[in-house]
Amino acid sequence: MRRVWRSKKLKVTSKRLEVFIYILFFLLSFYFLLSTVGCARQTLVTSYFLIEYQPTVTNPRLQLDEPLPYRVQVRNFKIPRSYDSIRIIARFSSHQINYYRYSLWAVRPQIALADLLSQHINAYRMFRDCQREYLEERPDLEITGEIYQIERFESEQYTAAHLRMAINLYDYNSNDRLVSYDFDREVPIPTGSMTIFAKVISDIVAEETENFLVKVLDHFQPAEADSVQEGD
């Protein structure tokens, strides 16, 4: 009887041990699964990038003794639907684009570029007043435009920043276009860094904004032509 009882007891103990091992194995597997998911989440962190620069007031052509006597409003730029997003676009060919999932613009490009243009104008004190929006007063002039393409070219042998856009100055009352400026810039990037890409786009915007402002000033204050005096 004692042997039978001991045998039954050993069987029960063995089953309990087996159940315990299964539970322990399940808990350890669940723990490792959570750890793996946690590491994956830490690796795939969303990063936000800025189109931003500090205007340098170094162009003598834009350094005026007195600002131009106009109020200027800078409106958001137009942009195609495919680019109207905070998602940064990668272009692989003429007919293929993709969106980076974890690399995003901090501010939509059509807003960011309009903000930078307004800041650039105010840095030079080029006009009597320049704002993004007028609530009570009406502006004399209006600046707007369109971003046609803002993207990153991607291929095995080539990576570049690409920005194509137009900027226009209008008479607010008549809606006559006074100045038109457009450009299409493509700058190779030697590294895959998205930070470098954002920096290159920012540099393009800074350079082309300066060129636009020179053209605006030429409209209101044409540069003096060199005079040639003919001798007798």
Buried (B, 14 or more C-beta within 10 A) or exposed (E): EEEEEEEEEEEEEEEEEEEEEEEEEEEEEEEEEEEEEEEEEEEEEEEEBBBBBEBEEEBEEBEEEEBBEBBBBBBBBBBEEEBEBEBBBBBEEEEEBEEBEEBBBEBBBBBBBBBBBBBBBBEBBBBEBBBBEBEEEEBBBBBBBBBBBBBBBBEEEEBBBBBBBBBBBBEBEEEEEBBEBBBEBEBEBEEEEBEBBBBBBBBBBBEBBBEBBBBBBEEBEEEEEEEEEEEE
